[in-house]
């Protein structure tokens, strides 16, 4: 899940709840989110972003997550 609010500078926040699992699983989920978002860093508009990890993030493979990120970013209309 992703939220976007236009702003003059780029700010990112990554949120995981205890529904994801223990601390190791939550940290893994945040690392995966951060890696995907930073790969798009030069292609997205500046603003405030909040990315919320869902329960299935650690179970999905790279291609599925990339497809989900592309869909979310297009839906939010945040590509430059």
C-alpha positions as CSV (number, residue, x, y, z in Angstrom):
1,X,0.0,0.0,0.0
2,X,1.3,3.5,-0.8
3,X,0.3,7.0,-0.1
4,X,1.5,10.2,-1.8
5,X,1.3,13.9,-1.1
6,X,3.0,16.4,-3.4
7,X,5.8,18.4,-1.8
8,X,8.9,20.3,-2.8
9,X,11.3,17.6,-1.4
10,X,11.4,13.9,-1.4
11,X,10.6,12.2,1.9
12,X,10.0,8.4,2.3
13,X,8.5,6.4,5.2
14,X,8.3,2.6,5.4
15,X,5.8,1.1,7.8
16,X,5.4,-2.5,9.0
17,X,3.0,-3.8,11.6
18,X,3.3,-6.8,13.8
19,X,0.9,-8.6,11.4
20,X,4.0,-9.1,9.2
21,X,5.7,-11.2,11.9
22,X,8.5,-11.0,14.3
23,X,11.2,-8.2,14.2
24,X,13.3,-10.1,11.7
25,X,10.4,-10.4,9.2
26,X,9.4,-6.8,9.7
27,X,12.9,-5.6,9.0
28,X,13.1,-7.8,5.9
29,X,9.9,-6.3,4.7
30,X,11.2,-2.8,5.2
31,X,14.4,-3.6,3.4
32,X,12.5,-5.0,0.4
33,X,10.3,-1.9,0.3
34,X,13.2,0.4,0.5
35,X,15.1,-1.4,-2.2
36,X,12.2,-1.3,-4.6
37,X,11.4,2.4,-4.0
38,X,15.1,3.5,-4.2
39,X,15.3,1.7,-7.6
40,X,12.6,4.2,-8.8
41,X,14.0,7.2,-7.0
42,X,15.1,9.1,-10.1
43,X,11.7,8.4,-11.9
44,X,9.2,9.6,-9.3
45,X,7.9,13.0,-8.4
46,X,9.1,14.8,-5.3
47,X,6.7,14.6,-2.4
48,X,5.9,12.7,0.8
49,X,5.5,9.0,0.5
50,X,4.3,6.4,3.0
51,X,4.7,2.7,2.1
52,X,2.9,0.2,4.2
53,X,4.0,-3.4,4.0
54,X,1.3,-6.0,3.7
55,X,1.4,-9.6,5.1
56,X,2.4,-11.3,1.9
57,X,5.5,-9.1,1.0
58,X,8.0,-11.6,2.3
59,X,6.3,-14.5,0.4
60,X,6.2,-12.9,-3.0
61,X,9.1,-13.2,-5.5
62,X,10.9,-10.2,-7.0
63,X,8.9,-10.1,-10.3
64,X,5.5,-10.1,-8.5
65,X,6.7,-7.3,-6.2
66,X,8.0,-5.3,-9.2
67,X,4.7,-5.7,-11.0
68,X,2.8,-4.5,-7.9
69,X,5.0,-1.5,-7.5
70,X,4.6,-0.5,-11.1
71,X,0.8,-0.8,-10.8
72,X,0.8,1.3,-7.5
73,X,3.0,4.0,-9.0
74,X,0.9,4.3,-12.1
75,X,-2.3,4.4,-10.1
76,X,-0.8,7.2,-7.9
77,X,0.4,9.0,-11.1
78,X,3.8,9.7,-9.5
79,X,6.1,8.9,-12.5
80,X,7.8,12.0,-13.9
